[in-house]
Amino acid sequence: MADAAGSAVDRAVANAREALALGAGQQARVWEIRRLRASARSYLLIIFGPPEHSVGIATVDLQSGSVLQHARLPGVGSHNVMPAEEAMRLANFPAGSPAQLVWDPTPASRSPFYPLWQISNADRTVWVDGVRGTVWKTLASKDRRGGGHG
């Protein structure tokens, strides 16, 4: 089963490379993003280039391998998804709290290129913009943002 998942990721990266017209030499970083709506399928977020000089970005349906969206980036800046541990620190959650990358259009993120870390413990859940670091206490209203960078 692990081999099947690995080959699906390899296929997704290859399809994204082709859509962006990038050579095999461009490093690819991959994250699986779960959708907030139960009826929507998860996708892969793939960012190409070294971490400090991102040159391309794509979302790919993991099941079909189809590229959903893609964009070339200028390669002069970074578009990185922070580690879960950094999101926990920004949200003032203990290390090791349950965390997963999620996305659907909300006031916290309108683009699938900007997934959210959903972090929970026994009595609360927050969302941290995985790229910009903004902490959201709710996804219901833009005016209810709180904590973190902003």
Secondary structure as GFF3:
##gff-version 3
##sequence-region A 1 150
A	DSSP	alpha_helix	2	20	.	.	.	ID=ss1
A	DSSP	beta_strand	28	35	.	.	.	ID=ss2
A	DSSP	beta_strand	43	48	.	.	.	ID=ss3
A	DSSP	beta_strand	56	61	.	.	.	ID=ss4
A	DSSP	beta_strand	67	72	.	.	.	ID=ss5
A	DSSP	alpha_helix	84	90	.	.	.	ID=ss6
A	DSSP	beta_strand	99	103	.	.	.	ID=ss7
A	DSSP	beta_strand	116	120	.	.	.	ID=ss8
A	DSSP	beta_strand	125	129	.	.	.	ID=ss9
A	DSSP	beta_strand	134	136	.	.	.	ID=ss10
A	DSSP	three_ten_helix	142	144	.	.	.	ID=ss11
A	DSSP	beta_strand	145	148	.	.	.	ID=ss12
###
